[in-house]
C-alpha cells in the first residue's frame, strides 16, 4: 500500500472516530451588507434556517436586522463600529445608552450572544487603538447594569497583522508596541469576564504572499507532507491551524494561555483579478468545505488539541460595493439572488456525504503565466490615505532598514515624485529584504502583494534585496 492510500485510509478512520466521539466545534457565518442588491433581512433569516446555520455575525446593530432575527433561534454577534470607539471609551453614559438601544431593546427575543467592540482596530487608519480596551470595559459595565453580563460576552476581532511574528507557530508573538497598552489589559479583561479572543484569519493572504514556499494543498486542508514546527516539534497539515496556534502561542507568552479563541472571520474568494493567485470557485469550495469538516470533526489544534473552535465563515453574500481588489467582492457562499456560488457542507450530516472535488486552480493564469520563486512584489495601497502611507514609508526606510537610496532626490527611482510610488518602492525593498516572509507586506493595511512587475515611471522593482 502506497503513502497516498495509507494517508487516505488513516484520515477516513480518524474522521469517522471524531464524528462518533466528539461534538466538534461550531460554524457560523458573517452577514456583511456592503451591497445594493441584497435580499431583505427577513429573507436572509429564512435562507440561514434553510441551511441550518444557527450563528451569524453582523458589522453593526441595524434595528431592521435585529428585528428580523427575533424568535429565529439564531444566535447573533453584533458590532460597535470603530468610529464609535472614542465615544464609548470616554463616555460611560454613551456605552450605557448604546447597550440599552441595541441590546436590551431586542434581547432575549433576538439571541444576541456577543458584542464585537470594533473590528481589526489596530489597522484602522483613524488610530482608534487607545480607545479599544476602555470601550470594551464600558460596554461590559453597561451589560452588568442591565443584568446581561453573564449572557452576552464582549470581545474585539483582531487581524493576524497584530502578530509581530507568526512563524513558526510556537514563536508567535504580538507586536511589541501593542503588548503593554492593549494586549495585556485586553487579555486580562477577557479572562475576568470569561470571554474569548476574536481572531480574523485568512490563510489565502499568507499563501498569496508566499506561494513559492507554501503549497496550495497545505492552504486548502488537502493531503500534504505537513510542516514540522522547529520550536515545538508539532506537525501541521494545514495553514489555518498553524495561524491559530501562532495566536495561542502569543497569548501563552504573556501568560494568558487559558483564554479561548473564536475565529470571527475566515474564508477564500471565488474570484479575483489576474494578480490574485488562488482565487477561484474550486479553491474557495475546497477551503471552506474542508474547513467546515475540520471544525465539526473537532479535536482542536496541534497546540490546543482539546480546544474546540467556533468559526464564522466570511461571508454569506458576494458584496458588490466593497472597495479594493476584485476578490473583496467575491467571498460569498451565495449570490445576492440567494443561489449558491458553490456547494459545501454546513452541518455534520452534510459533512458525512461531502467530498472535496480535488480540483484546484493552480498558481497560473493566461494573463500572468506561472508564478515562480521571487516573482512577487509588494506595493502601496493608495486607498488607505497619505498619512498611513507616509507612516509606512518612514518605518520601511528607517527602522525597517529598506534600501531607500534609489528614491532620494536625483536618484534613479525618485521620479515620479509621488508618495504612492516612493512608498511602493520602499515597501517592496523591505519585503524582499525579509525574503517575502508572511506578514512582511502589510504595513498596517498600507501594502499588498502582486504577482506582476510593478512599474512607476522607468524604475525597476527588484525581486531580491
Secondary structure, 3 states (H helix, E strand, C coil): CCHHHHHHHHHHHHHHHHHHHCCCCEEEEECCCCCCCCCCHHHHHHHHHHCCCCEEECCCCCHHHHHHCCCCCCEEEEEECHHHHHHHHHCHHHHHHHHHHHHHCCCCCCCEEEEEEEECHHHCCCCCHHHHHHHHHHHHHHHHHCCCCCCCEEEEEEEHHHEEECCCHHHCEECHHHHHHHHHHHHHHHHHCCCCEEEECCHHHHHHHCCCCCCHHHHCCCCCCCEECCCCCCEECCHHHHHHHHHHHHHHHCCCCCCCEEEEEECCCCCCCCCCCCCCHHHHHHHHHHHHHHHHHCCCCCCCCCCCCEEEECCCECCCCCCCCHHHHCCCCECCCCCECCCCCCCHHHHHHCCCCCCCCCCEECCCEECCCCCCEEEECHHHCHHHHHHHHHHHHCCCCCCCHHHCCCCCCCCCCCHHHHHHHHHHHHHHHCCCCCCCCCCCCCEEEECCCCCECCECCCCCC
